[in-house]
């Protein structure tokens, strides 16, 4: 339960959080159209984009949009996402990545006409888990806590009540930076607009339990 208590404290802002300026961030697979301002990133997602490896579908896709910075140590990432999802598998959220074979993406994925809270964990091959919704919330807030050998993902639709979506193994990387940032893709559709607001990264102090 210790990790749950830590995550709750971080979500409530016990640790100091500062919004990113985006100046240290760069694109993997930049979209044709995007706008970056002080606290917002607007993207027109290109169609035919995705992040996936092998499982069930038998293919590898690594051409989704990823706007990231490099971060060392333990940290909490948080963002608000407003997407105009239209087609099957339209998606937007957070991503943490070591390389093309080791990454986690989480956020909203549009399936059967509704938004699903989604997480894909990839270590050589991908798995997928969802929390189906019967509505289409205007916005979702996500937190991704990276600590030691795990990542904990939480989500909220009001920025107050956060629920845990997934606790997953993520390889520890002592002294090595990982990539963390904003992810979006449109595997089957022609693309859609999405906005990421108030993205922040808070280092987790060493020894925090």
N, C-alpha and C positions, 0 to 999 in steps of 0.2 A: 504493500500500500504506500510505501514511501514515495515512489515515483509519482503516484497520483496526487499526493499532497504537494509535492514540488510543482507539478504541472498546474494545479489549482492556484498556488501562490503566484506563479508566473503569469497565468491568465488574468489574475486580478490586478496585476501591475505592481506586485511587491518589489520586484526588481526594476531598476530604471530602464525604460524603453525610449529609444529615439527613432524618429522616422528617418528612412534612408533618403539620401539626396539623389540617388541613382547615378551619380557621377562615377562610381567605381564599378558599375554594372555593364555587362556587354551581352550581346546576343549569340546564342547558338541557333542557327537557322532563323535568321531575322525575317519577319513578315514583310510583305511588300509595302504595307502601310501601318505606321504606328506613330503615336505622339507621346512624348515624355515631358511632364511638367513637374513642379516642385513636389507634389505629393500624389500624383496620379500617372498611371500608364494606360493609354488607350490603344487597343490593338484591333485591327480588322484581320481576323484569323484567316489564313489561306486554306482553301480546300485541299483535301488529299494529304493532310498532315497527321502524324501520330507518333507516340512512343509505345512500343510493344516488342516483346521477344518470344516468339515460337509458340507458346502454349495455346492449344485449341485451334488457333488459326493457321499455324504452320509457317508464319512469315515473321520477318524482322522489320520494324519501322523505327527510324531514329531521326525523323525530319520534322517533328513538332517544334513549336516556337518555345524558346527558353531564354529568359532575360535574367541573368544571374550575376552574383558576385562570389568571390572565394572567401571562405570563413574557416578559421581554425578553432579547435576546441569545442566545448559544449555551448549551446545557444538555443534561444527560442525565437522562431520566426513567426510573424503574424501578418495577415493581410485581409482586406475586405474586397469581395469580388462581386461585380454586377455584370451578368452576361445575358445577351439576347439569344439564347440557344434556340436552334431551329430544327436541326436534323439529327438523326441517330448518331450517338457517340460524340456530339459536340461537347467539349470539355474545357475547363479552366481551373487553375488552382496553384498550389505550391509544388516545387520539385526540389529534392536533394539528390546529388549525383556525384559518384566517384568517376565513372566512365560509362561507356555505352552498355556495359553488362551489369552494372551495379547502381541502381537508383530506385527512388520511391517518388511517385507522383500522387497527389491527393487533391480533391476539390469536388466540383460538380461535374457529373457526366449525364447527358441527356439521353434517356432510354424510354421508348414507348410513350413519348409525349409528355413525360414528367422528368423533373430533376431528381437525380440520385446522388447522395453523398458517397464519394467513391475513393478507393485507394488501390493503387497497383504497386506491388512490391516486386522488384526484379533483382534476382541474383542468378545470372546466366539465362534463366527463363522467368517469365512474368506470371504472377497470380493476380486475381482481381476480386475485391470484396466491395459490396455496396450496402447502403441503407436506403431503401426505396422511399420516395415521398409521393404523396397523393396530391400535392400542390406544387406550385412553382414560386418559391420565395423570391422576393425582389433582390435580396442580397444574402451572401453567406460570409461569415468570418471564420477564418481558419488559423489554427496555431499548429506549429510543428516544432516539437522539442527534440533536439538531438543531444543525447547524453551518454557517454560511455559507449556501450555496444547496442544501444537501441534508439529508435525514434518513436515518439508518441504523438499521435494526431488527434486534435480535438476540433469540433465545429460548433457554430452557433448561428442562429438566425436573428438574434437581437443584440449581439455583442455583450451579453450578460450571462446567459445560461449556456455554458459550454458542456458538451458531451464527448466522451472518448469514442473515437471511431476505430482506432487501430493502435496496437503496440507491436512493433516489428523489429527484428534484428537488423542492425545496420553496422557494417564492419568498423571497428575502432580504427582511427588513423592518427596515432600519436605524432605530433609534430608536422602533420600534413594537412593542408587545407582541402575542404570539400566545396562543391558548387551548390549554392542555395539561391532560389529565386522563384520567378513567376513562370508558369507553364500554361500553354493553351494549344489546342489542336482541333481539327475538324476532319476526322478520318473518312467519313462517307459523304459529307455535305460539301457545299460550295464555300463555306465559311460563314462567320458571324462576328459581330462586334462585341468586345468585352472591355470592362474597365477594372483595373486594380488600383485600390486606394489605400493610403496609409500603411504601406509596407514597412515593416520594422524588423530589426534583428537585435536581440538583447543577449550579450554574453552571459553565461551562467557561471557564477564564481566557483572556483575550485573548492572542493570539499562540501558543496551544498548537497544536502541529503533529501 
